[in-house]
Structure formats: C-alpha cells, structure tokens
Amino acid sequence: MTENSTGETEQLLPKERLVETVKGDTPVAFTQITASSWFVVRVVLITLFIVFAAGFVASLFTWLIHLLFLIVLSVSFAYLMEPLVKLISGLFEKLRGGKLMPRSIAIALAYLTVFLVLGVSIAAIAPLASDQASEFGKKMPEYSKTVQDRFNSINTRYRYSLPKGMQDNITTKLSDFAGGLTGSVGEFLLGLVTYLPWLILIPILSFFFLKDINLFRVSLLRVMPHGDWRTRVEAILEDFNQTLAAYARAQLISCVLIGTICTAGFYLIGLNYAVLLGILAGIFEFIPLIGPLTVAVIVIVAGSFSDNPYVALYAAIFLVVLRVVQDYVFYPRIVREGIHLHPLAIILSVLAGEEIAGIAGVFISIPVVALVTVLYKHILEHSGNSGIFAGWLAPKQNPVTEDTASGKM
C-alpha cells in the first residue's frame, strides 16, 4: 500500500518538490511559492514598454503642444457655441412651422451675436481697465518705495531682536519678491499676447467643428468593425463629448462669475484697481487651483499698497470665503457629472503641464487627463479586468488535467 501511494505521488508532483524525511517513508510535498522565470520576464518587459511608451508620448506631446492647444481651445469654443446654435435653430423652426434652418447660417448668426456682445462689453470695460493699468504702472516705483519703507520700519522696531545681517537679508528678499511678482505677471500677460493671432484661427476651426462634427463621428465609427467594438467606440465618443462640454461650460461660467463677483467685492472693500484685478481674477480662474492662488497673492500685495492697512486683510478674507463657496457650492452645480478628478490629480496635472509645455500645458492639462480617465474606464469595462495590467501580470495557473483529478480522487 505504501509503495503504490508513493508511486502515485511521484507521478503527480515534480521530483524537485519531493523530500524524504526518513528513508522509506512517504515523501512530503512542499508548495513552490516563488515566481516563475517567465512571470519575472513579463513584469520586466511590461515595465520597459510603459517607460518607452511614456517617453514617446511625452516627446510627441511636446512637439505638438501648440497644435493641441489650438485644437483644445477651438473645441472648447465650439462647445460653448453649441447651445446658442441649437437655440437659434429651434427658434427658427418654431417661427417657420417646422422648417429647418441650415446649420451654417445658424452658426453664423450665433457668431454674430457673441461677437456683438463681446464688442460692446470690451468697449465699455477696456477704457477703465486700461486707465487703471496705466496708473498702476506709473505708481509702481512709489509702491516699491512704500513697501521698502514698511519693511525698514519693521526692522527698526525689532532691531534688538534680529541681527543686522538677518534684517538686511529679509528686507532684500521681500523687496525682490514684490518686484518679481509684478514682473512675473507682466511676462505672463506678454506671453498671452503671442497667441493673439489665434483669435482668428479659433473661430474658423470652431466653425468647422460645429458644422461637420456629425460627419467626423460617423466617419470614425465606419472604420470600426460591427459589434462590440463599434458600440464601445460610440460610448467612448459620447463620454468624451459630455466631459469636454461640461469642462468648457464650467470654465466659462466660472470665469465670468468670479470676475464679476471679484470686481464688485473689490469695489466694496475699497481696493484700488478693482476692475483690473477683477478681470485678472476672471482670466486666472481658467487655470485650476494655481490661478486663484496667484490672484490672491496679487490682490493682497495690491491691498497692502492702500492707505488703509486693513484693506489687504479684508481682501484676503473675501477671497477665502469666495473660494470656499465657489469650490463647494457653485462649481459642483456648474460642472455636474461631467468630470471626475481628484484635487491631487488636478494639481499634479497642472504642474506637469507647465513643466512640459508652459502656458499651453497649463491650459490643456485638465482636459487631457479627464479624457485619459474616461478612456481608461472604458478599457477596463471592455476587458473585464480590475486593472489595465491585471490580466497580464497575474501568474497563470496550471490547468487541472483528468489524470491529476483522478489521482487526487
């Protein structure tokens, strides 16, 4: 009986796993838990592939960053114009008893309406903002001297508690920061000026996106084979559409809302250059997280130049309250269910975009990451895995053969 069972065990288990404890006794089988060599090779190959693909995508992204930036802005503008185009088409259909307006004419009327409103608004606001900017530039040397005098006064007050070298170092650092902040804002605005020709290109590209978007969608779907692939691609396009529409709508409404509220709030606080700072707040709102923080620093520094020392404090409290209300009340209702990104992902995306492509990378980082998140979700749903590499990295189990099953019985 012992010899038969020993023979059956030797047939079922690899010989290297059999260990005889005492001569003549039945061998004891130990389970091998170390990874196989092929599993290690797969992990290494997948890691190398990820590194290579990430480097290739980063290089391609850097080469085409300005084109991608132009396309993202054009698509965003098209999403902003789409509701107005639908409204004009719907009104025409009701007035003409069901007769449809050509889409090109509806887009042209929407453009005319938007540009007319923008022209009137700019004509009303631009002179005041220009005067405030000119006045700020003229008084900049006076403001710099005021800041330096206040720092010297603080150093004089605490001259017995701080060493002379440390006082000079603090004064120099703070003065350099005040001057460098203004210079950075000026460089940023000059960088935006280089994109002024795009004010013509963006409406042109948006016109074709609005006019032929259904043609682009149908052409892409025809490339896909019938069945699950075409259904999945159609679902991806629909989610892309909802994500980009929600992002574009939320950013525009947030910029206008924050710019208006900040302008009114700065006036009530008694802050100088309220219109100029309100316009900056609206523009910088388009940059998630980093933009509002930059505006807060600029406003507090501008408030410190005021004759009333409490203006800067009032401005800081106002901006903190506004940010809380915007992030937890206004923005969730504006964006609704369009974008699902963790705040940490937003911060890292903006920082990575700035490192890769500067201003353009900052603006397009959030839409790109949002679309990648949507694509990743659909890949997981299509593959049925819990992770994109879960099926590749999972060690393969040896199939149970009939001989093995009968031996265990």
TORMARVO-374626 format. One line per 3 residues: their letters; for each residue x, y, z of C-alpha. Coordinates in nm, 4 decimals, padded with zeros to 6 digits. Layout:
N
a) X Y Z  ... .
//
This chain:
409
mte) 00.0000 00.0000 00.0000  00.2843 00.2376 00.0869  00.4732 00.1684 -00.2369 .
nst) 00.1638 00.2305 -00.4532  00.0821 00.5612 -00.2852  00.4451 00.6720 -00.3136 .
get) 00.4451 00.5965 -00.6852  00.1232 00.7867 -00.7451  00.2594 01.0883 -00.5534 .
eql) 00.5803 01.0868 -00.7584  00.3770 01.0888 -01.0800  00.1596 01.3832 -00.9704 .
lpk) 00.4305 01.6102 -00.8264  00.7616 01.7319 -00.9757  01.0603 01.5411 -00.8453 .
erl) 01.2330 01.8540 -00.7186  00.9400 01.9100 -00.4805  00.9672 01.5689 -00.3103 .
vet) 01.1710 01.5455 00.0049  01.2171 01.2223 00.2003  01.2206 01.2911 00.5709 .
vkg) 01.3221 00.9382 00.6683  01.4386 00.6634 00.4373  01.1475 00.4510 00.3293 .
dtp) 00.8777 00.6918 00.4474  00.6256 00.8628 00.2246  00.7720 01.1831 00.0676 .
vaf) 00.6376 01.5189 00.1860  00.5385 01.7654 -00.0924  00.6257 02.1340 -00.0428 .
tqi) 00.4375 02.4022 -00.2469  00.6647 02.6291 -00.4538  00.5574 02.9904 -00.3936 .
tas) 00.8403 03.1710 -00.5746  00.7559 03.3389 -00.9078  00.8443 03.1575 -01.2282 .
swf) 01.1101 03.2975 -01.4589  00.8528 03.3761 -01.7308  00.6483 03.5815 -01.4839 .
vvr) 00.9553 03.7908 -01.3973  01.0334 03.8394 -01.7661  00.6770 03.9565 -01.8310 .
vvl) 00.6976 04.2115 -01.5498  01.0283 04.3463 -01.6825  00.9010 04.3653 -02.0409 .
itl) 00.5806 04.5423 -01.9382  00.7782 04.7918 -01.7269  01.0141 04.8667 -02.0154 .
fiv) 00.7189 04.9071 -02.2501  00.5492 05.1531 -02.0123  00.8686 05.3586 -01.9778 .
faa) 00.9233 05.3639 -02.3559  00.5591 05.4496 -02.4287  00.5581 05.7278 -02.1665 .
gfv) 00.8741 05.8787 -02.3148  00.7369 05.8592 -02.6676  00.4042 06.0164 -02.5697 .
asl) 00.5807 06.2935 -02.3746  00.8041 06.3733 -02.6730  00.5095 06.3709 -02.9124 .
ftw) 00.3113 06.5873 -02.6729  00.5982 06.8389 -02.6557  00.6344 06.8560 -03.0352 .
lih) 00.2638 06.9074 -03.0969  00.1781 07.1090 -02.7869  00.0836 07.4298 -02.9673 .
llf) -00.1305 07.2435 -03.2188  -00.3035 07.0543 -02.9380  -00.3548 07.3789 -02.7500 .
liv) -00.5144 07.5363 -03.0569  -00.7399 07.2341 -03.1080  -00.8459 07.2252 -02.7414 .
lsv) -00.9349 07.5950 -02.7444  -01.1223 07.5558 -03.0730  -01.3167 07.2563 -02.9454 .
sfa) -01.3938 07.4381 -02.6203  -01.5220 07.7391 -02.8120  -01.7347 07.5078 -03.0279 .
ylm) -01.8877 07.3519 -02.7160  -01.9642 07.6985 -02.5813  -02.1333 07.7992 -02.9085 .
epl) -02.3346 07.4779 -02.9491  -02.6196 07.5735 -02.7073  -02.6651 07.9084 -02.8832 .
vkl) -02.6659 07.7401 -03.2241  -02.9356 07.4993 -03.1050  -03.1372 07.7882 -02.9616 .
isg) -03.1296 07.9810 -03.2895  -03.2194 07.6706 -03.4887  -03.5065 07.5907 -03.2524 .
lfe) -03.6479 07.9431 -03.2701  -03.6332 07.9412 -03.6495  -03.8049 07.6029 -03.6618 .
klr) -04.0903 07.7277 -03.4399  -04.1332 08.0512 -03.6332  -04.1297 07.8832 -03.9751 .
ggk) -04.3630 07.5982 -03.8837  -04.1115 07.3153 -03.8645  -03.8791 07.4277 -04.1432 .
lmp) -03.5147 07.3720 -04.0515  -03.2502 07.6433 -04.0786  -02.9239 07.5439 -04.2498 .
rsi) -02.6681 07.4764 -03.9795  -02.4087 07.7054 -04.1391  -02.6467 08.0020 -04.1171 .
aia) -02.7320 07.9196 -03.7552  -02.3608 07.9087 -03.6669  -02.3009 08.2413 -03.8453 .
lay) -02.5862 08.4069 -03.6530  -02.4521 08.2669 -03.3261  -02.1070 08.4060 -03.4061 .
ltv) -02.2561 08.7450 -03.4889  -02.4466 08.7547 -03.1600  -02.1469 08.6536 -02.9472 .
flv) -01.9020 08.8906 -03.1132  -02.1503 09.1770 -03.0884  -02.1947 09.1212 -02.7145 .
lgv) -01.8188 09.0873 -02.6640  -01.7531 09.4025 -02.8630  -01.9952 09.6092 -02.6587 .
sia) -01.8596 09.4686 -02.3307  -01.4968 09.5313 -02.4245  -01.5788 09.8836 -02.5434 .
aia) -01.7395 09.9563 -02.2060  -01.4765 09.7974 -01.9811  -01.1488 09.8335 -02.1727 .
pla) -01.1001 10.2118 -02.1212  -01.1437 10.1861 -01.7449  -00.9173 09.8819 -01.7191 .
sdq) -00.6564 10.0491 -01.9401  -00.6570 10.3641 -01.7253  -00.6131 10.1594 -01.4083 .
ase) -00.3291 09.9574 -01.5622  -00.1559 10.2778 -01.6740  -00.1979 10.4330 -01.3309 .
fgk) -00.0625 10.1197 -01.1635  00.2428 10.1263 -01.3891  00.3141 10.4906 -01.3112 .
kmp) 00.2829 10.4382 -00.9362  00.4882 10.1192 -00.9293  00.8122 10.2936 -00.8199 .
eys) 00.6174 10.4696 -00.5433  00.4666 10.1388 -00.4311  00.8073 09.9713 -00.4277 .
ktv) 00.9455 10.2519 -00.2097  00.6440 10.2230 00.0222  00.6994 09.8505 00.0657 .
qdr) 01.0673 09.9016 00.1353  00.9945 10.1762 00.3900  00.7463 09.9492 00.5703 .
fns) 00.9995 09.6683 00.5843  01.2609 09.9099 00.7179  01.0130 10.0289 00.9801 .
int) 00.9520 09.6701 01.0895  01.3245 09.6074 01.1095  01.3752 09.9241 01.3132 .
ryr) 01.1014 09.8195 01.5555  01.2634 09.4786 01.6096  01.6238 09.5886 01.5751 .
ysl) 01.7174 09.4473 01.9153  01.5702 09.1033 01.8474  01.7115 09.0340 01.4997 .
pkg) 02.0746 09.0502 01.3901  02.1638 09.3220 01.1419  02.2596 09.0714 00.8695 .
mqd) 01.9285 08.8882 00.9023  01.7359 09.2170 00.8826  01.9118 09.3130 00.5606 .
nit) 01.8520 08.9660 00.4163  01.4772 08.9774 00.4965  01.4435 09.3251 00.3505 .
tkl) 01.6195 09.2223 00.0304  01.4182 08.9033 -00.0128  01.0824 09.0715 00.0425 .
sdf) 01.1660 09.3609 -00.1895  01.2808 09.1207 -00.4593  00.9613 08.9191 -00.4161 .
agg) 00.7394 09.2262 -00.4544  00.9225 09.3338 -00.7679  00.9477 08.9839 -00.9100 .
ltg) 00.5764 08.9204 -00.8632  00.4857 09.2185 -01.0774  00.7414 09.1162 -01.3375 .
svg) 00.6050 08.7607 -01.3500  00.2515 08.8860 -01.4068  00.3758 09.1123 -01.6846 .
efl) 00.5638 08.8266 -01.8508  00.2564 08.6065 -01.8299  00.0396 08.8701 -01.9955 .
lgl) 00.3022 08.9261 -02.2652  00.3064 08.5508 -02.3243  -00.0674 08.5622 -02.3811 .
vty) -00.0196 08.8400 -02.6371  00.1767 08.5998 -02.8595  -00.1426 08.3985 -02.9013 .
lpw) -00.3463 08.6913 -03.0343  -00.3442 08.5586 -03.3971  -00.5352 08.2598 -03.2631 .
lil) -00.8331 08.4909 -03.2094  -00.8914 08.4455 -03.5835  -00.7916 08.0784 -03.6107 .
ipi) -01.0033 07.9554 -03.3196  -01.3416 08.0776 -03.4551  -01.2580 07.9367 -03.8002 .
lsf) -01.1706 07.5916 -03.6647  -01.4686 07.6001 -03.4296  -01.6972 07.6761 -03.7250 .
ffl) -01.5928 07.3530 -03.8989  -01.6173 07.1540 -03.5747  -01.9723 07.2783 -03.5268 .
kdi) -02.0721 07.2263 -03.8880  -01.9208 06.8822 -03.9549  -01.8978 06.7172 -03.6123 .
nlf) -02.1548 06.4516 -03.7035  -01.9632 06.3767 -04.0234  -01.6424 06.3260 -03.8232 .
rvs) -01.8228 06.0979 -03.5783  -01.9841 05.8813 -03.8491  -01.6553 05.8531 -04.0391 .
llr) -01.4760 05.7291 -03.7289  -01.7490 05.4769 -03.6467  -01.7408 05.3347 -04.0005 .
vmp) -01.3759 05.2457 -03.9520  -01.4656 05.0238 -03.6563  -01.5965 04.6701 -03.7165 .
hgd) -01.9599 04.5937 -03.6404  -02.0489 04.4646 -03.2955  -01.8874 04.5325 -02.9605 .
wrt) -01.6041 04.7442 -03.0984  -01.8314 04.9936 -03.2726  -02.0638 05.0087 -02.9711 .
rve) -01.7727 05.0673 -02.7366  -01.6192 05.3419 -02.9550  -01.9580 05.5136 -02.9792 .
ail) -01.9893 05.5063 -02.5998  -01.6364 05.6497 -02.5654  -01.7168 05.9339 -02.8051 .
edf) -02.0346 06.0112 -02.6138  -01.8453 06.0256 -02.2820  -01.5755 06.2408 -02.4438 .
nqt) -01.8474 06.4752 -02.5642  -02.0077 06.5045 -02.2201  -01.6710 06.5529 -02.0458 .
laa) -01.5466 06.8276 -02.2775  -01.8847 07.0017 -02.2822  -01.9023 07.0013 -01.9010 .
yar) -01.5451 07.1289 -01.8687  -01.5834 07.4091 -02.1256  -01.9178 07.5205 -01.9814 .
aql) -01.7915 07.5119 -01.6238  -01.4740 07.7070 -01.7012  -01.6507 07.9827 -01.8935 .
isc) -01.9265 08.0276 -01.6358  -01.6716 08.0212 -01.3526  -01.4522 08.2837 -01.5207 .
vli) -01.7439 08.5215 -01.5790  -01.8907 08.4600 -01.2333  -01.5632 08.5025 -01.0430 .
gti) -01.4638 08.8081 -01.2477  -01.7963 08.9786 -01.1785  -01.8053 08.8930 -00.8071 .
cta) -01.4410 08.9940 -00.7537  -01.4876 09.3274 -00.9307  -01.7919 09.4128 -00.7165 .
gfy) -01.6267 09.2847 -00.3991  -01.3044 09.4776 -00.4551  -01.5047 09.7965 -00.5094 .
lig) -01.6954 09.7466 -00.1854  -01.3754 09.6738 00.0062  -01.2167 09.9928 -00.1253 .
lny) -00.9359 09.8187 -00.3145  -00.7588 10.0190 -00.5802  -00.7746 09.8981 -00.9419 .
avl) -01.0878 09.6923 -00.8742  -01.1785 09.6496 -01.2425  -00.8259 09.5494 -01.3444 .
lgi) -00.7930 09.2999 -01.0596  -01.1424 09.1646 -01.1235  -01.0561 09.0994 -01.4899 .
lag) -00.7344 08.9244 -01.3822  -00.9344 08.7123 -01.1354  -01.1704 08.6064 -01.4138 .
ife) -00.8848 08.5197 -01.6525  -00.6812 08.3304 -01.3935  -00.9894 08.1332 -01.2866 .
fip) -00.9430 07.9370 -01.6084  -00.6270 07.7848 -01.4540  -00.7412 07.5397 -01.1838 .
lig) -00.6045 07.5877 -00.8313  -00.2859 07.7712 -00.9313  -00.4710 08.0602 -01.0976 .
plt) -00.6839 08.1570 -00.7938  -00.3786 08.1295 -00.5673  -00.1836 08.3645 -00.7941 .
vav) -00.4708 08.6134 -00.7965  -00.4918 08.6006 -00.4170  -00.1229 08.6918 -00.3834 .
ivi) -00.1562 08.9770 -00.6352  -00.4670 09.1178 -00.4663  -00.3181 09.1020 -00.1162 .
vag) 00.0003 09.2738 -00.2348  -00.2078 09.5410 -00.4102  -00.4161 09.5858 -00.0950 .
sfs) -00.1007 09.6402 00.1118  -00.0298 09.9496 -00.1008  -00.3548 10.1096 00.0146 .
dnp) -00.3676 10.3827 00.2750  -00.5959 10.1682 00.4875  -00.3834 09.8855 00.6341 .
yva) -00.6887 09.6623 00.6771  -00.7763 09.6513 00.3062  -00.5347 09.3648 00.2436 .
lya) -00.6870 09.1708 00.5349  -01.0409 09.2327 00.4083  -00.9374 09.1218 00.0595 .
aif) -00.7816 08.8014 00.1936  -01.0951 08.7146 00.3939  -01.3140 08.7924 00.0928 .
lvv) -01.1102 08.5675 -00.1382  -01.1052 08.2780 00.1108  -01.4836 08.2902 00.1531 .
lrv) -01.5345 08.3210 -00.2231  -01.3065 08.0231 -00.2893  -01.4944 07.8032 -00.0434 .
vqd) -01.8307 07.8997 -00.1931  -01.7015 07.8552 -00.5480  -01.5442 07.5126 -00.4890 .
yvf) -01.8222 07.3623 -00.2789  -02.1386 07.5410 -00.3962  -02.1077 07.6988 -00.7410 .
ypr) -01.8658 07.4732 -00.9295  -02.0235 07.1345 -00.8415  -02.3581 07.2606 -00.9720 .
ivr) -02.1976 07.4023 -01.2858  -01.9889 07.1009 -01.3833  -02.2424 06.8445 -01.2522 .
egi) -02.1350 06.4912 -01.3520  -01.9029 06.5835 -01.6373  -01.5594 06.5491 -01.4777 .
hlh) -01.4467 06.3139 -01.2015  -01.0934 06.4108 -01.0982  -00.9387 06.4136 -00.7545 .
pla) -00.7964 06.7532 -00.6464  -00.4491 06.5956 -00.6198  -00.4782 06.4746 -00.9792 .
iil) -00.5712 06.8282 -01.0872  -00.2716 06.9801 -00.9072  -00.0252 06.7264 -01.0492 .
svl) -00.1741 06.7619 -01.3977  -00.1375 07.1399 -01.3947  00.2210 07.1209 -01.2646 .
age) 00.3153 06.8547 -01.5190  00.1550 07.0536 -01.7999  00.3501 07.3641 -01.7015 .
eia) 00.6770 07.1696 -01.6940  00.6149 07.0093 -02.0327  00.4672 07.2948 -02.2321 .
gia) 00.4468 07.6133 -02.0246  00.1284 07.8194 -02.0544  -00.0225 07.5896 -02.3172 .
gvf) 00.0354 07.2853 -02.0976  -00.1355 07.4525 -01.8023  -00.4496 07.5174 -02.0046 .
isi) -00.4847 07.1768 -02.1723  -00.3630 06.9531 -01.8881  -00.7041 06.9094 -01.7226 .
pvv) -00.8983 06.8200 -02.0423  -00.6283 06.5733 -02.1471  -00.6236 06.3984 -01.8092 .
alv) -01.0044 06.3912 -01.7998  -01.0192 06.2257 -02.1435  -00.7494 05.9750 -02.0465 .
tvl) -00.9536 05.8883 -01.7367  -01.2636 05.8275 -01.9499  -01.0650 05.6119 -02.1922 .
ykh) -00.9140 05.4114 -01.9054  -01.2612 05.3449 -01.7617  -01.3836 05.2082 -02.0946 .
ile) -01.0737 04.9907 -02.1382  -01.1415 04.8289 -01.8020  -01.5094 04.7775 -01.8850 .
hsg) -01.4254 04.6261 -02.2240  -01.1549 04.3928 -02.0923  -01.3454 04.2952 -01.7783 .
nsg) -01.0338 04.3384 -01.5591  -00.9954 04.5304 -01.2355  -00.6782 04.6949 -01.3705 .
ifa) -00.5319 04.7525 -01.7146  -00.2328 04.5268 -01.6430  -00.4051 04.2924 -01.4005 .
gwl) -00.4592 04.0224 -01.6605  -00.1027 04.0426 -01.7902  00.0724 04.0320 -01.4536 .
apk) -00.1418 03.7615 -01.2948  00.0529 03.4325 -01.2847  -00.1018 03.1640 -01.4981 .
qnp) -00.2374 02.8647 -01.3119  -00.1573 02.5171 -01.4359  -00.4723 02.3540 -01.5751 .
vte) -00.6023 02.0535 -01.3871  -00.5866 01.7501 -01.6179  -00.8044 01.4442 -01.5964 .
dta) -00.5113 01.2311 -01.4790  -00.4356 01.4758 -01.1989  -00.8009 01.4914 -01.0966 .
sgk) -00.8291 01.1099 -01.0928  -00.5050 01.0800 -00.8964  -00.6355 01.3182 -00.6306 .
m) -00.9547 01.1164 -00.6115 .
//
